[in-house]
Structure formats: C-alpha cells, structure tokens
Amino acid sequence: MPLEKLKWVYLIMLSIVWGSSFILIKKGLVGLSAIEVGSFRIIFAAVFLILIGFKSIMKIKKSQWKWILLVGFLGNFFPVYLFSFAETEIDSAVASILNATTPLMTLIFGAVFFKAVFNQNKIIGVAIGLLGTAGLILSGASINPDQNYLYSLLVIIAASCYAMNVNILKTHMSGISPLGIATGSFTVLLIPTLIILYFSGFFEKDLSNIVLQESIGYVAILGIIGTGVAMIIFNKLVQISDPVFTTSVTYTIPVVALGWGILDGEVFSTWQLISAFVILIGVFIVNRSKKVFSKYRKQAT
C-alpha cells in the first residue's frame, strides 16, 4: 500500500484504539488508584512487548539507548500517570479533548527546539483544530460544572510530553524499528514501575475482590492493546509521516472517546458534536499539503 494511504490507515487505527483508552482508564479507576492504573498499564505493555520484541532491542546501538530512555519517560511514563490522575476529577471524554492540544505543542516545540519549518496549512489546520477543542472544553465545562478543571493542567503537561517525544522520534530515531523503539522504551520503564507499584499499597488489598479483578482486566486491555500495540503503530506512523500529521490523531481521538462517554452515561451536547466536526476539518487542512516538514526529512537522511 502507498505510504500516503497507509498513514491514514494507521491514523484511523490509532484513533479507535487510543480513543477507547480513556474509558478503559475510567473503568480501571473503579477498583484501582491512579498510581495503580498507571503502573499496571506500563507493566502489561512492557511484558507484552518484551515477549514479542525482545530480539528487536538487540539491534539497538549503545549510543541510541539515551534516546530510548528519554522516549520511554516522555512518551509513556509521565503521560500514563498524568492521565490516570486527571481522570480522577474530569470525565474521560474531557481528558481526550484536552489531549488534542498535542499538535500545537508539537508545532511549537518543533519550531523552537528542532528548527522545523511548518507551512501555512499546518498552522491554519492546527488553529482550527484548537478552536474546535476550545468549543468542546467550554461546552463540557458548562454541562459539568462540578468537575475540578484544574486537573486539566495534568493533561496539558502530558500533551507537552507527547509533543517533545514525537519530535525526538522523528529527528533522532528514524533508523530504529518501531517494534525496537516500543520494546526498548518499555523495558527501561519496567523496574521503576514495579518499584512504584510495590509502594502503592496494592499488595495489601484483597486480590479476590471482583471489582478489583475487573479493573485489572480493563487495564490489561489498556496496556496490551491501547499501549503496547498502539505504540508500535504510532512509531511506524512517525517514520512514514511528519510530526504534526502524526499528532493530529489527538484531534480524532475525542470523537471516539465521546462516543464511549455517551454509552457510559457521560453528558454530551449538540455543541460538542459541532466542535468535534470542526476538529475533523482542522485535521483535513493540516494534511492537505504534500510538501511538509522538509527539514525533518533532511535531518533523517
């Protein structure tokens, strides 16, 4: 399949998988604490990736491990815990909407730290996407006034981590296989995550509790599919596309997440539907031009 079409296939797949992740976090928080949800998510993803991709990390050069370590913490460790804590106070759909600030952060960090050149379509598309995001936030706040929107800052910080991560992936890790990047980054996270889980108090709980078991089951799906498999697809998408296109998945994720939110009883308004449509228009405009991110391509070669 031509890369131009393949990147859209990957984008749709990630939209569905990551759009479903927010409701899985919410379900996991029913029987687990935020720290436990984050820890189990990383552990399940790490075990899965090590089982299927152990050989791939053997091909990683010694000089590349510093980038693997950085990607592990920026792209996975910090965001995983930040989202878990955020969803203790805000709806899963709202968290997914706030995550849509990632392309803007990617554009800013790319320009400031990585000397990336962005064309007019990128800027206009991101701006329109952010307008739709603002509409979703405002409409969500009006119908859910009892939520603590200070926790929204945790999602913004996570989005900033994602933005730095995708720029690093594009500029420094194009020569490593997507499976190798995902496996290596979660391998380095496994030990610190196990230590955090040990001190979280989880092992003092009644492990025969049905609610606890169900929550672990939801997080297992989240870790294996929503994190492990998704990171392989994401890393591949980074390598065949540019960072702003890659992070535009955060504009389509809320559409899926809002659907799950409605099924789970979260309140949804007509203005949110309109705002979601505006977000999709922004994604389309972001990707109209074929001559994008020449700076990244030159650096990669």
C-alpha positions as CSV (number, residue, x, y, z in Angstrom):
1,M,0.0,0.0,0.0
2,P,1.3,3.5,-0.9
3,L,2.7,5.4,2.2
4,E,0.2,8.2,1.6
5,K,-2.7,5.8,2.1
6,L,-1.0,3.7,4.7
7,K,-0.5,6.6,7.1
8,W,-4.3,7.3,7.0
9,V,-4.9,3.6,7.9
10,Y,-2.6,3.9,10.8
11,L,-4.2,7.2,11.9
12,I,-7.7,5.6,11.9
13,M,-6.4,2.6,13.8
14,L,-4.8,4.8,16.5
15,S,-7.9,6.9,16.7
16,I,-10.0,3.9,17.6
17,V,-7.5,2.3,20.0
18,W,-6.5,5.5,21.8
19,G,-10.0,6.9,21.7
20,S,-11.1,3.8,23.6
21,S,-8.2,4.1,26.1
22,F,-9.9,6.9,28.1
23,I,-12.9,4.9,29.0
24,L,-10.6,2.0,30.0
25,I,-8.7,4.3,32.3
26,K,-12.1,5.3,33.8
27,K,-13.1,1.7,34.3
28,G,-9.7,0.9,35.8
29,L,-10.1,3.6,38.4
30,V,-13.2,2.0,39.8
31,G,-11.2,-0.6,41.7
32,L,-7.6,0.8,41.5
33,S,-5.9,4.0,42.4
34,A,-4.4,6.4,39.8
35,I,-0.9,5.2,40.6
36,E,-2.0,1.5,40.3
37,V,-3.8,2.1,37.0
38,G,-0.7,3.8,35.6
39,S,1.7,1.2,36.9
40,F,-0.3,-1.8,35.6
41,R,-0.7,-0.1,32.2
42,I,3.0,0.1,31.8
43,I,3.7,-3.4,33.3
44,F,1.2,-5.1,30.9
45,A,2.5,-3.2,27.9
46,A,6.2,-4.0,28.9
47,V,5.6,-7.7,29.4
48,F,3.7,-7.9,26.1
49,L,6.3,-6.0,24.1
50,I,9.3,-7.9,25.6
51,L,7.6,-11.2,24.7
52,I,7.1,-10.3,21.0
53,G,10.0,-7.9,20.5
54,F,12.9,-8.9,22.7
55,K,15.1,-9.7,19.6
56,S,14.5,-6.2,18.2
57,I,16.2,-4.5,21.2
58,M,19.3,-6.4,20.5
59,K,19.7,-4.3,17.3
60,I,19.7,-1.0,19.2
61,K,23.1,0.6,19.3
62,K,24.6,1.7,22.6
63,S,24.6,5.3,21.5
64,Q,20.8,5.1,20.8
65,W,19.8,4.0,24.3
66,K,19.9,7.5,25.7
67,W,17.1,8.4,23.2
68,I,15.2,5.2,24.1
69,L,15.3,6.2,27.7
70,L,14.1,9.7,27.0
71,V,11.3,8.5,24.8
72,G,10.3,6.0,27.4
73,F,9.8,8.6,30.1
74,L,8.4,11.4,27.9
75,G,6.2,9.3,25.6
76,N,4.9,6.8,28.1
77,F,5.9,7.0,31.8
78,F,4.9,10.6,32.7
79,P,1.7,10.7,30.4
80,V,0.4,7.4,31.7
81,Y,0.4,8.6,35.3
82,L,-0.7,12.1,34.4
83,F,-3.8,10.9,32.6
84,S,-4.7,8.5,35.4
85,F,-4.6,11.3,38.0
86,A,-6.5,13.6,35.7
87,E,-9.4,11.2,35.2
88,T,-10.0,11.0,38.9
89,E,-11.5,14.5,38.6
90,I,-12.6,15.0,35.0
91,D,-14.6,12.9,32.5
92,S,-12.8,10.5,30.2
93,A,-14.2,12.4,27.1
94,V,-12.9,15.8,28.5
95,A,-9.4,14.3,29.0
96,S,-9.3,13.1,25.4
97,I,-10.4,16.5,24.2
98,L,-7.7,18.3,26.1
99,N,-5.2,15.8,24.7
100,A,-5.9,17.5,21.3
101,T,-3.5,20.3,22.2
102,T,-0.7,17.9,21.3
103,P,-0.3,19.1,17.7
104,L,0.0,22.7,18.8
105,M,2.7,21.7,21.3
106,T,4.4,19.7,18.6
107,L,4.4,22.7,16.3
108,I,5.8,25.0,19.0
109,F,8.5,22.6,20.2
110,G,9.4,21.6,16.7
111,A,10.0,25.2,15.7
112,V,11.8,26.2,18.9
113,F,14.0,23.2,19.7
114,F,14.2,21.2,16.4
115,K,14.3,24.0,13.8
116,A,11.4,22.5,11.9
117,V,9.7,24.5,9.2
118,F,5.9,24.5,9.0
119,N,3.8,25.6,6.1
120,Q,0.6,27.7,6.2
121,N,-1.7,24.7,6.0
122,K,-0.2,23.3,9.2
123,I,-0.7,26.5,11.1
124,I,-4.2,27.1,9.9
125,G,-5.3,23.5,10.5
126,V,-3.9,23.4,14.0
127,A,-5.6,26.7,14.7
128,I,-9.0,25.4,13.5
129,G,-8.5,22.2,15.5
130,L,-7.8,24.2,18.6
131,L,-11.0,26.3,18.0
132,G,-12.9,23.0,18.0
133,T,-11.1,21.8,21.1
134,A,-11.9,25.1,22.9
135,G,-15.6,24.7,21.9
136,L,-15.5,21.2,23.4
137,I,-13.9,22.3,26.6
138,L,-16.3,25.2,27.1
139,S,-19.4,23.2,26.3
140,G,-18.1,20.4,28.6
141,A,-17.5,22.8,31.5
142,S,-21.0,24.3,31.1
143,I,-22.7,20.9,31.5
144,N,-20.3,19.5,34.1
145,P,-19.7,22.4,36.5
146,D,-18.9,20.2,39.4
147,Q,-15.7,18.8,37.9
148,N,-12.3,20.1,39.0
149,Y,-10.9,21.6,35.8
150,L,-7.5,22.3,37.5
151,Y,-6.8,18.7,36.8
152,S,-7.0,19.6,33.1
153,L,-3.4,21.0,33.5
154,L,-2.2,17.4,34.0
155,V,-3.5,16.6,30.5
156,I,-1.8,19.7,29.1
157,I,1.5,18.6,30.7
158,A,1.1,15.1,29.2
159,A,0.4,16.6,25.8
160,S,3.6,18.6,26.1
161,C,5.5,15.3,26.9
162,Y,3.9,13.7,23.8
163,A,5.0,16.7,21.7
164,M,8.6,16.5,22.7
165,N,8.5,12.8,22.3
166,V,7.3,12.8,18.7
167,N,9.9,15.4,17.7
168,I,12.7,13.3,19.3
169,L,11.4,10.2,17.5
170,K,11.4,12.0,14.1
171,T,14.8,13.7,14.4
172,H,16.9,11.1,16.3
173,M,15.3,7.6,15.9
174,S,14.3,7.1,12.3
175,G,16.8,4.3,12.0
176,I,15.4,2.1,14.7
177,S,12.5,-0.3,14.0
178,P,9.1,0.8,15.5
179,L,9.0,-2.5,17.5
180,G,12.5,-1.9,18.8
181,I,11.6,1.6,20.0
182,A,8.5,0.5,21.7
183,T,10.1,-2.6,23.3
184,G,13.2,-0.8,24.4
185,S,11.3,2.2,25.9
186,F,9.0,0.0,28.0
187,T,11.9,-2.3,29.0
188,V,13.7,0.6,30.7
189,L,10.4,1.5,32.5
190,L,9.6,-1.9,33.9
191,I,11.8,-1.8,37.0
192,P,10.9,1.7,38.2
193,T,7.2,1.0,37.6
194,L,7.4,-2.2,39.7
195,I,9.0,-0.3,42.5
196,I,6.2,2.3,42.3
197,L,3.5,-0.4,42.4
198,Y,5.2,-2.1,45.4
199,F,5.0,1.1,47.4
200,S,1.5,2.0,46.2
201,G,-0.2,-0.3,48.7
202,F,-1.7,-2.6,46.0
203,F,-0.4,-5.8,47.6
204,E,-2.2,-5.0,50.8
205,K,-5.6,-5.2,49.0
206,D,-7.9,-8.2,48.9
207,L,-7.0,-9.6,45.5
208,S,-10.1,-11.8,45.4
209,N,-12.3,-8.7,45.2
210,I,-14.3,-8.9,42.0
211,V,-14.3,-5.2,41.3
212,L,-10.5,-5.1,41.7
213,Q,-10.2,-8.0,39.3
214,E,-12.4,-6.4,36.7
215,S,-10.4,-3.1,37.0
216,I,-7.2,-5.0,36.4
217,G,-8.8,-6.7,33.4
218,Y,-9.7,-3.3,31.9
219,V,-6.1,-2.1,32.5
220,A,-4.7,-5.3,30.9
221,I,-6.6,-4.5,27.7
222,L,-5.4,-0.9,28.0
223,G,-1.8,-1.9,28.5
224,I,-1.6,-4.6,25.8
225,I,-3.7,-3.1,23.1
226,G,-4.0,0.6,24.0
227,T,-0.4,1.0,24.8
228,G,1.8,-1.9,23.5
229,V,0.2,-2.5,20.1
230,A,-0.6,1.2,19.7
231,M,3.0,2.3,20.3
232,I,4.3,0.0,17.6
233,I,1.7,1.6,15.1
234,F,2.5,5.1,16.4
235,N,6.3,4.7,16.0
236,K,5.7,3.4,12.4
237,L,3.4,6.3,11.7
238,V,6.1,8.8,12.9
239,Q,8.6,7.2,10.5
240,I,6.4,7.5,7.4
241,S,4.8,10.8,8.2
242,D,5.6,14.1,9.8
243,P,5.1,15.0,13.5
244,V,2.1,17.3,13.0
245,F,0.3,14.7,10.9
246,T,1.2,12.0,13.5
247,T,-0.1,14.0,16.4
248,S,-3.3,15.0,14.6
249,V,-4.5,11.7,15.8
250,T,-5.3,13.6,19.0
251,Y,-7.9,15.5,17.1
252,T,-9.8,12.4,16.1
253,I,-9.4,10.6,19.4
254,P,-12.0,12.7,21.1
255,V,-14.7,11.7,18.6
256,V,-14.2,8.0,19.6
257,A,-13.8,8.9,23.3
258,L,-17.0,11.0,23.3
259,G,-18.9,8.0,21.8
260,W,-17.7,5.8,24.6
261,G,-18.6,8.5,27.1
262,I,-22.1,8.7,25.8
263,L,-22.5,4.9,26.1
264,D,-21.2,5.1,29.7
265,G,-23.7,7.8,30.7
266,E,-21.5,10.9,30.3
267,V,-23.4,14.0,29.3
268,F,-23.0,15.1,25.7
269,S,-24.4,18.3,24.0
270,T,-25.0,19.4,20.4
271,W,-22.3,22.0,20.7
272,Q,-19.8,19.2,21.5
273,L,-20.9,17.4,18.3
274,I,-20.4,20.6,16.3
275,S,-17.0,21.2,17.9
276,A,-15.9,17.6,17.1
277,F,-16.8,18.3,13.4
278,V,-14.7,21.4,13.5
279,I,-11.8,19.4,14.8
280,L,-12.0,17.0,11.9
281,I,-12.0,19.9,9.4
282,G,-8.7,21.0,11.1
283,V,-7.2,17.6,10.6
284,F,-8.1,17.7,6.9
285,I,-6.5,21.1,6.4
286,V,-3.4,20.1,8.4
287,N,-2.8,17.3,5.8
288,R,-3.7,19.0,2.6
289,S,-0.2,19.9,1.5
290,K,2.3,17.2,0.4
291,K,5.4,19.4,0.7
292,V,5.7,19.5,4.5
293,F,8.4,19.2,7.0
294,S,11.3,19.2,4.6
295,K,13.6,20.0,7.5
296,Y,12.8,16.7,9.2
297,R,13.3,14.7,6.1
298,K,16.8,16.2,5.5
299,Q,17.8,15.5,9.1
300,A,16.5,12.0,8.9
301,T,18.7,11.3,5.8
